[in-house]
């Protein structure tokens, strides 16, 4: 394993993470909402501070302020964000917290939507994820990967129960003035595998049941894939300048109409079209912010 792997760099923290961890690893309809563990959050902020260079920043805080104002006044808000590493959620929370009162308040109102893999596959990965408030879902990609018919039938029923409970939790937390953060690609982008940067069709449903939306692009990456990408704890820690950039706040209904104009009204799968437009906009933001980032 690489000497700069997450395991090798931070294994001295593992006993403390295990001591602080209180999340249930087996996900049921009873525990799909998992509130942040503030003790672990302090550790994650320290890791971000060690690996994000001092030039790292959250850009367009005025857009974040507009978004915050709208969700505090009853709008159902969603944040859609690029996804490169398991430091993306810690990164936005850390940078928002450093950006002043507006950023700090918004960070406290963000509830991430997370796949079960972060909770169920590895107790150490689960402990890291526990730092942030999350709604756990059963991703369609996980279900599609099951080949055994009996296992598939059993897990399909489990996925229905969990995802129904997750939608109820999502509705409840947004009525309390919070926003949900979703990674529309559903997985981390792997260089050379463009399919991992395509948005998943289900994201259209999140947009449809939201009033306002903010996109966030990410430039830079402090936690990169190892030669064994399925092993998250082997990811390689790489200090980097991280730039996270907020878009203007979109009206969700207008955005979906704009997506149809962009892709053409004759497009057969308009749900996928909306998500493709999200990814198109995020890619534009990413390219604009990459210029000069390392200069």
ROTIVEX-260599 format. One record per residue (C-alpha): residue in one letter; chain; x, y, z. Coordinates in Angstrom, 2 decimals, decimal comma. Example, Ala and Ser with C-alpha at 12.3 -4.5 7.8 and 13.67 -1.06 7.14 Angstrom:
% residues 2
marlum:a vodren:A px:12,30 py:-4,50 pz:7,80
marlum:s vodren:A px:13,67 py:-1,06 pz:7,14
% end
This chain:
% residues 295
marlum:x vodren:A px:0,00 py:0,00 pz:0,00
marlum:x vodren:A px:1,23 py:3,49 pz:-0,87
marlum:x vodren:A px:3,01 py:5,18 pz:2,10
marlum:x vodren:A px:0,74 py:8,20 pz:1,55
marlum:x vodren:A px:-2,44 py:6,14 pz:1,61
marlum:x vodren:A px:-5,22 py:7,20 pz:3,94
marlum:x vodren:A px:-4,50 py:4,06 pz:5,93
marlum:x vodren:A px:-0,79 py:4,67 pz:6,36
marlum:x vodren:A px:-1,03 py:8,42 pz:6,91
marlum:x vodren:A px:-3,80 py:8,36 pz:9,46
marlum:x vodren:A px:-3,89 py:4,94 pz:11,06
marlum:x vodren:A px:-2,87 py:6,59 pz:14,33
marlum:x vodren:A px:-6,35 py:8,17 pz:14,38
marlum:x vodren:A px:-8,23 py:4,91 pz:13,94
marlum:x vodren:A px:-8,51 py:3,99 pz:17,64
marlum:x vodren:A px:-10,01 py:7,43 pz:18,37
marlum:x vodren:A px:-12,38 py:7,16 pz:15,40
marlum:x vodren:A px:-13,58 py:3,79 pz:16,63
marlum:x vodren:A px:-14,06 py:5,17 pz:20,14
marlum:x vodren:A px:-16,09 py:8,14 pz:18,89
marlum:x vodren:A px:-18,12 py:6,24 pz:16,29
marlum:x vodren:A px:-21,77 py:5,68 pz:17,15
marlum:x vodren:A px:-23,41 py:5,09 pz:13,77
marlum:x vodren:A px:-25,19 py:1,84 pz:12,98
marlum:x vodren:A px:-23,47 py:0,12 pz:10,07
marlum:x vodren:A px:-26,45 py:-1,96 pz:8,98
marlum:x vodren:A px:-28,92 py:0,38 pz:7,28
marlum:x vodren:A px:-32,66 py:-0,13 pz:7,80
marlum:x vodren:A px:-35,69 py:2,10 pz:7,33
marlum:x vodren:A px:-35,30 py:3,10 pz:11,00
marlum:x vodren:A px:-31,85 py:4,71 pz:10,70
marlum:x vodren:A px:-31,64 py:6,27 pz:7,23
marlum:x vodren:A px:-31,10 py:9,70 pz:8,78
marlum:x vodren:A px:-27,82 py:9,86 pz:10,66
marlum:x vodren:A px:-26,93 py:13,15 pz:12,40
marlum:x vodren:A px:-23,38 py:14,49 pz:12,41
marlum:x vodren:A px:-20,90 py:13,26 pz:14,99
marlum:x vodren:A px:-19,20 py:16,47 pz:16,13
marlum:x vodren:A px:-16,24 py:14,66 pz:17,65
marlum:x vodren:A px:-15,37 py:13,04 pz:14,32
marlum:x vodren:A px:-16,14 py:16,31 pz:12,50
marlum:x vodren:A px:-13,30 py:17,98 pz:14,43
marlum:x vodren:A px:-10,91 py:15,27 pz:13,21
marlum:x vodren:A px:-12,06 py:15,66 pz:9,61
marlum:x vodren:A px:-11,62 py:19,45 pz:9,75
marlum:x vodren:A px:-8,06 py:18,86 pz:10,94
marlum:x vodren:A px:-7,39 py:16,51 pz:8,02
marlum:x vodren:A px:-8,77 py:19,07 pz:5,57
marlum:x vodren:A px:-6,60 py:21,78 pz:7,10
marlum:x vodren:A px:-3,51 py:19,61 pz:6,73
marlum:x vodren:A px:-4,13 py:18,73 pz:3,10
marlum:x vodren:A px:-5,78 py:21,77 pz:1,53
marlum:x vodren:A px:-3,25 py:24,47 pz:0,77
marlum:x vodren:A px:-3,83 py:27,96 pz:2,20
marlum:x vodren:A px:-4,95 py:29,19 pz:-1,24
marlum:x vodren:A px:-7,95 py:26,85 pz:-1,16
marlum:x vodren:A px:-11,28 py:28,68 pz:-1,22
marlum:x vodren:A px:-15,04 py:28,60 pz:-1,68
marlum:x vodren:A px:-15,96 py:31,00 pz:-4,48
marlum:x vodren:A px:-19,16 py:32,99 pz:-5,04
marlum:x vodren:A px:-20,26 py:33,15 pz:-1,42
marlum:x vodren:A px:-22,92 py:35,65 pz:-2,49
marlum:x vodren:A px:-24,68 py:32,85 pz:-4,38
marlum:x vodren:A px:-24,48 py:30,67 pz:-1,27
marlum:x vodren:A px:-25,98 py:33,54 pz:0,76
marlum:x vodren:A px:-28,88 py:33,80 pz:-1,72
marlum:x vodren:A px:-29,44 py:30,04 pz:-1,52
marlum:x vodren:A px:-29,32 py:30,14 pz:2,30
marlum:x vodren:A px:-31,86 py:32,95 pz:2,43
marlum:x vodren:A px:-34,26 py:31,02 pz:0,20
marlum:x vodren:A px:-34,17 py:27,78 pz:2,17
marlum:x vodren:A px:-34,60 py:29,69 pz:5,44
marlum:x vodren:A px:-37,74 py:31,22 pz:3,92
marlum:x vodren:A px:-39,35 py:27,92 pz:3,06
marlum:x vodren:A px:-37,93 py:26,95 pz:-0,33
marlum:x vodren:A px:-36,95 py:23,31 pz:-0,76
marlum:x vodren:A px:-33,25 py:23,46 pz:-1,64
marlum:x vodren:A px:-30,84 py:21,05 pz:-3,26
marlum:x vodren:A px:-27,09 py:21,33 pz:-3,87
marlum:x vodren:A px:-25,68 py:19,28 pz:-6,76
marlum:x vodren:A px:-21,93 py:18,88 pz:-6,65
marlum:x vodren:A px:-19,13 py:17,31 pz:-8,64
marlum:x vodren:A px:-17,57 py:14,20 pz:-7,11
marlum:x vodren:A px:-13,89 py:13,31 pz:-7,28
marlum:x vodren:A px:-13,05 py:11,92 pz:-3,87
marlum:x vodren:A px:-14,28 py:11,09 pz:-0,39
marlum:x vodren:A px:-12,83 py:14,45 pz:0,69
marlum:x vodren:A px:-15,47 py:16,33 pz:-1,35
marlum:x vodren:A px:-18,08 py:16,50 pz:1,39
marlum:x vodren:A px:-15,51 py:17,23 pz:4,12
marlum:x vodren:A px:-13,99 py:19,82 pz:1,80
marlum:x vodren:A px:-17,14 py:21,85 pz:1,19
marlum:x vodren:A px:-18,03 py:21,79 pz:4,88
marlum:x vodren:A px:-14,52 py:22,90 pz:5,84
marlum:x vodren:A px:-14,29 py:25,69 pz:3,25
marlum:x vodren:A px:-17,79 py:26,98 pz:3,99
marlum:x vodren:A px:-16,95 py:27,01 pz:7,68
marlum:x vodren:A px:-13,88 py:29,14 pz:6,98
marlum:x vodren:A px:-15,78 py:31,54 pz:4,71
marlum:x vodren:A px:-17,52 py:33,49 pz:7,48
marlum:x vodren:A px:-20,96 py:33,51 pz:9,13
marlum:x vodren:A px:-22,95 py:32,81 pz:5,95
marlum:x vodren:A px:-20,79 py:29,84 pz:4,99
marlum:x vodren:A px:-20,79 py:28,48 pz:8,52
marlum:x vodren:A px:-24,57 py:28,67 pz:8,80
marlum:x vodren:A px:-25,10 py:27,03 pz:5,41
marlum:x vodren:A px:-22,70 py:24,21 pz:6,33
marlum:x vodren:A px:-24,82 py:23,49 pz:9,41
marlum:x vodren:A px:-27,94 py:23,24 pz:7,25
marlum:x vodren:A px:-26,49 py:20,80 pz:4,69
marlum:x vodren:A px:-27,61 py:17,17 pz:4,86
marlum:x vodren:A px:-25,78 py:14,91 pz:2,41
marlum:x vodren:A px:-27,42 py:12,05 pz:0,54
marlum:x vodren:A px:-25,04 py:9,09 pz:0,75
marlum:x vodren:A px:-25,02 py:5,54 pz:-0,58
marlum:x vodren:A px:-24,99 py:2,60 pz:1,82
marlum:x vodren:A px:-21,45 py:1,61 pz:0,79
marlum:x vodren:A px:-19,97 py:4,30 pz:3,03
marlum:x vodren:A px:-21,77 py:2,81 pz:6,01
marlum:x vodren:A px:-21,70 py:-0,91 pz:5,38
marlum:x vodren:A px:-18,46 py:-1,84 pz:3,62
marlum:x vodren:A px:-15,74 py:-0,74 pz:6,04
marlum:x vodren:A px:-16,16 py:0,44 pz:9,65
marlum:x vodren:A px:-13,28 py:2,91 pz:9,27
marlum:x vodren:A px:-14,79 py:4,48 pz:6,15
marlum:x vodren:A px:-18,11 py:4,57 pz:7,98
marlum:x vodren:A px:-16,49 py:6,36 pz:10,92
marlum:x vodren:A px:-15,05 py:9,06 pz:8,63
marlum:x vodren:A px:-18,45 py:9,53 pz:6,92
marlum:x vodren:A px:-20,15 py:9,84 pz:10,30
marlum:x vodren:A px:-18,70 py:13,34 pz:10,73
marlum:x vodren:A px:-21,55 py:14,78 pz:8,62
marlum:x vodren:A px:-25,34 py:14,56 pz:8,74
marlum:x vodren:A px:-26,54 py:12,15 pz:6,07
marlum:x vodren:A px:-29,61 py:10,55 pz:4,58
marlum:x vodren:A px:-28,67 py:7,05 pz:3,47
marlum:x vodren:A px:-30,08 py:5,62 pz:0,22
marlum:x vodren:A px:-29,85 py:2,29 pz:-1,57
marlum:x vodren:A px:-28,30 py:3,33 pz:-4,95
marlum:x vodren:A px:-29,71 py:1,84 pz:-8,14
marlum:x vodren:A px:-26,17 py:1,01 pz:-9,30
marlum:x vodren:A px:-25,64 py:-1,20 pz:-6,24
marlum:x vodren:A px:-28,84 py:-3,10 pz:-6,96
marlum:x vodren:A px:-28,00 py:-3,48 pz:-10,65
marlum:x vodren:A px:-24,65 py:-5,09 pz:-9,79
marlum:x vodren:A px:-26,32 py:-8,08 pz:-8,07
marlum:x vodren:A px:-26,29 py:-11,14 pz:-10,33
marlum:x vodren:A px:-27,87 py:-13,86 pz:-8,18
marlum:x vodren:A px:-31,67 py:-13,82 pz:-8,80
marlum:x vodren:A px:-32,64 py:-14,68 pz:-5,22
marlum:x vodren:A px:-30,29 py:-12,12 pz:-3,74
marlum:x vodren:A px:-31,54 py:-9,54 pz:-6,22
marlum:x vodren:A px:-35,17 py:-10,18 pz:-5,27
marlum:x vodren:A px:-34,39 py:-9,84 pz:-1,58
marlum:x vodren:A px:-32,30 py:-6,71 pz:-2,01
marlum:x vodren:A px:-34,80 py:-5,11 pz:-4,38
marlum:x vodren:A px:-37,40 py:-5,26 pz:-1,61
marlum:x vodren:A px:-34,89 py:-3,87 pz:0,88
marlum:x vodren:A px:-34,01 py:-1,03 pz:-1,50
marlum:x vodren:A px:-37,68 py:-0,03 pz:-1,81
marlum:x vodren:A px:-38,15 py:0,13 pz:1,95
marlum:x vodren:A px:-34,92 py:2,06 pz:2,56
marlum:x vodren:A px:-35,44 py:4,56 pz:-0,26
marlum:x vodren:A px:-39,04 py:5,25 pz:0,74
marlum:x vodren:A px:-37,86 py:6,00 pz:4,28
marlum:x vodren:A px:-35,09 py:8,18 pz:2,84
marlum:x vodren:A px:-37,55 py:10,29 pz:0,83
marlum:x vodren:A px:-39,65 py:10,81 pz:3,95
marlum:x vodren:A px:-36,57 py:11,89 pz:5,88
marlum:x vodren:A px:-35,57 py:14,23 pz:3,06
marlum:x vodren:A px:-38,96 py:15,90 pz:3,10
marlum:x vodren:A px:-38,85 py:16,31 pz:6,87
marlum:x vodren:A px:-35,39 py:17,83 pz:7,12
marlum:x vodren:A px:-36,10 py:20,34 pz:4,33
marlum:x vodren:A px:-39,25 py:21,53 pz:6,07
marlum:x vodren:A px:-36,92 py:22,41 pz:8,95
marlum:x vodren:A px:-34,95 py:24,82 pz:6,72
marlum:x vodren:A px:-32,16 py:22,51 pz:5,65
marlum:x vodren:A px:-30,81 py:21,66 pz:2,21
marlum:x vodren:A px:-29,81 py:18,31 pz:0,77
marlum:x vodren:A px:-26,49 py:17,84 pz:-1,02
marlum:x vodren:A px:-26,35 py:15,18 pz:-3,72
marlum:x vodren:A px:-23,54 py:13,99 pz:-5,99
marlum:x vodren:A px:-25,42 py:13,65 pz:-9,31
marlum:x vodren:A px:-22,90 py:11,21 pz:-10,80
marlum:x vodren:A px:-23,59 py:8,87 pz:-7,89
marlum:x vodren:A px:-19,95 py:7,80 pz:-7,74
marlum:x vodren:A px:-16,48 py:9,32 pz:-7,75
marlum:x vodren:A px:-15,08 py:10,23 pz:-11,16
marlum:x vodren:A px:-12,32 py:7,89 pz:-12,27
marlum:x vodren:A px:-9,93 py:9,37 pz:-14,87
marlum:x vodren:A px:-10,21 py:7,52 pz:-18,16
marlum:x vodren:A px:-13,72 py:6,26 pz:-17,33
marlum:x vodren:A px:-16,12 py:8,92 pz:-18,64
marlum:x vodren:A px:-19,13 py:6,82 pz:-17,65
marlum:x vodren:A px:-18,34 py:7,62 pz:-14,00
marlum:x vodren:A px:-18,97 py:11,29 pz:-14,73
marlum:x vodren:A px:-22,41 py:10,77 pz:-16,22
marlum:x vodren:A px:-25,28 py:11,82 pz:-13,98
marlum:x vodren:A px:-27,70 py:9,14 pz:-12,84
marlum:x vodren:A px:-31,27 py:9,39 pz:-14,07
marlum:x vodren:A px:-32,78 py:9,38 pz:-10,56
marlum:x vodren:A px:-31,34 py:12,84 pz:-9,89
marlum:x vodren:A px:-34,15 py:14,30 pz:-11,98
marlum:x vodren:A px:-36,54 py:13,24 pz:-9,21
marlum:x vodren:A px:-34,56 py:15,20 pz:-6,62
marlum:x vodren:A px:-34,71 py:18,29 pz:-8,84
marlum:x vodren:A px:-38,42 py:17,80 pz:-9,54
marlum:x vodren:A px:-39,29 py:17,82 pz:-5,82
marlum:x vodren:A px:-37,09 py:20,85 pz:-5,11
marlum:x vodren:A px:-37,76 py:24,56 pz:-5,52
marlum:x vodren:A px:-34,24 py:25,99 pz:-5,77
marlum:x vodren:A px:-30,88 py:24,51 pz:-6,71
marlum:x vodren:A px:-27,23 py:25,47 pz:-6,48
marlum:x vodren:A px:-24,45 py:23,72 pz:-8,39
marlum:x vodren:A px:-20,95 py:23,39 pz:-6,95
marlum:x vodren:A px:-17,89 py:22,56 pz:-9,06
marlum:x vodren:A px:-14,63 py:21,22 pz:-7,60
marlum:x vodren:A px:-11,10 py:21,87 pz:-8,82
marlum:x vodren:A px:-8,25 py:20,06 pz:-7,14
marlum:x vodren:A px:-8,24 py:16,76 pz:-5,27
marlum:x vodren:A px:-6,62 py:15,85 pz:-1,96
marlum:x vodren:A px:-7,57 py:12,17 pz:-2,01
marlum:x vodren:A px:-6,88 py:10,20 pz:-5,17
marlum:x vodren:A px:-7,49 py:6,65 pz:-6,30
marlum:x vodren:A px:-4,90 py:3,99 pz:-5,57
marlum:x vodren:A px:-4,25 py:0,88 pz:-7,66
marlum:x vodren:A px:-7,09 py:-0,76 pz:-5,72
marlum:x vodren:A px:-9,91 py:1,81 pz:-6,10
marlum:x vodren:A px:-12,49 py:-0,48 pz:-4,52
marlum:x vodren:A px:-10,57 py:-0,16 pz:-1,23
marlum:x vodren:A px:-11,41 py:3,38 pz:-0,07
marlum:x vodren:A px:-8,97 py:3,30 pz:2,82
marlum:x vodren:A px:-6,10 py:2,85 pz:0,32
marlum:x vodren:A px:-6,85 py:6,19 pz:-1,41
marlum:x vodren:A px:-3,73 py:8,33 pz:-1,67
marlum:x vodren:A px:-3,52 py:11,61 pz:0,27
marlum:x vodren:A px:-2,16 py:14,45 pz:-1,91
marlum:x vodren:A px:-2,04 py:18,05 pz:-0,58
marlum:x vodren:A px:-3,59 py:20,34 pz:-3,20
marlum:x vodren:A px:-5,25 py:23,69 pz:-3,78
marlum:x vodren:A px:-9,00 py:23,13 pz:-3,72
marlum:x vodren:A px:-11,41 py:25,57 pz:-5,35
marlum:x vodren:A px:-15,12 py:25,01 pz:-4,85
marlum:x vodren:A px:-17,39 py:27,32 pz:-6,81
marlum:x vodren:A px:-21,10 py:28,00 pz:-6,38
marlum:x vodren:A px:-23,41 py:28,71 pz:-9,30
marlum:x vodren:A px:-26,19 py:31,27 pz:-9,15
marlum:x vodren:A px:-29,35 py:29,88 pz:-7,57
marlum:x vodren:A px:-31,61 py:28,17 pz:-10,11
marlum:x vodren:A px:-35,37 py:27,85 pz:-10,01
marlum:x vodren:A px:-35,74 py:24,08 pz:-10,43
marlum:x vodren:A px:-38,76 py:24,17 pz:-12,72
marlum:x vodren:A px:-37,12 py:26,77 pz:-14,96
marlum:x vodren:A px:-33,90 py:24,72 pz:-14,99
marlum:x vodren:A px:-35,73 py:21,63 pz:-16,21
marlum:x vodren:A px:-37,37 py:23,68 pz:-18,98
marlum:x vodren:A px:-33,96 py:25,12 pz:-19,88
marlum:x vodren:A px:-32,56 py:21,58 pz:-20,10
marlum:x vodren:A px:-35,19 py:20,62 pz:-22,68
marlum:x vodren:A px:-34,34 py:23,71 pz:-24,74
marlum:x vodren:A px:-30,65 py:22,75 pz:-24,54
marlum:x vodren:A px:-31,14 py:19,12 pz:-25,54
marlum:x vodren:A px:-34,11 py:19,44 pz:-27,83
marlum:x vodren:A px:-37,80 py:18,82 pz:-27,17
marlum:x vodren:A px:-37,68 py:15,67 pz:-29,30
marlum:x vodren:A px:-35,30 py:13,96 pz:-26,84
marlum:x vodren:A px:-36,98 py:10,73 pz:-25,78
marlum:x vodren:A px:-35,62 py:10,45 pz:-22,21
marlum:x vodren:A px:-36,21 py:13,89 pz:-20,76
marlum:x vodren:A px:-35,37 py:12,75 pz:-17,22
marlum:x vodren:A px:-31,87 py:11,78 pz:-18,28
marlum:x vodren:A px:-31,66 py:14,95 pz:-20,35
marlum:x vodren:A px:-32,16 py:17,10 pz:-17,25
marlum:x vodren:A px:-29,35 py:15,28 pz:-15,45
marlum:x vodren:A px:-27,09 py:15,50 pz:-18,51
marlum:x vodren:A px:-27,66 py:19,26 pz:-18,46
marlum:x vodren:A px:-26,63 py:19,39 pz:-14,81
marlum:x vodren:A px:-23,38 py:17,62 pz:-15,64
marlum:x vodren:A px:-22,85 py:19,88 pz:-18,65
marlum:x vodren:A px:-23,17 py:22,98 pz:-16,48
marlum:x vodren:A px:-20,86 py:21,54 pz:-13,82
marlum:x vodren:A px:-18,25 py:20,69 pz:-16,44
marlum:x vodren:A px:-18,36 py:24,26 pz:-17,78
marlum:x vodren:A px:-17,83 py:25,62 pz:-14,29
marlum:x vodren:A px:-15,00 py:23,16 pz:-13,70
marlum:x vodren:A px:-13,17 py:24,13 pz:-16,87
marlum:x vodren:A px:-13,51 py:27,85 pz:-16,15
marlum:x vodren:A px:-12,08 py:27,50 pz:-12,65
marlum:x vodren:A px:-9,22 py:25,19 pz:-13,63
marlum:x vodren:A px:-7,65 py:27,97 pz:-15,65
marlum:x vodren:A px:-4,90 py:29,47 pz:-13,51
marlum:x vodren:A px:-5,59 py:27,28 pz:-10,47
marlum:x vodren:A px:-2,01 py:26,03 pz:-10,23
marlum:x vodren:A px:-0,31 py:29,28 pz:-11,25
% end
